[in-house]
């Protein structure tokens, strides 16, 4: 009988709230992708027109139109997620 193999454990990852060393770099990459998405689909285009252009770009660079929409929105607004009113 052979010894049992190594157990598979998921890689440990920091909690979502904990910043990581890659965070500033990741945000810079997201910003650059957003600026690229804005060049391909400027803010004045309708969502439908932007979707068509971002779909082509996504196919070309290996992303999705949804991801590029999010990065485009980030480049336009500077926010990373849905807007939340914190005034209570």
ABEGO torsion letter per residue (X at the ends): XBBBBBBBBBBBBBBAABBBAAAAAAAAAAAAAAAAAAAABBAABBAAAAAAAAAAAAAAAGBBAAAAAAAAAAAAAGBABBBBBAAX
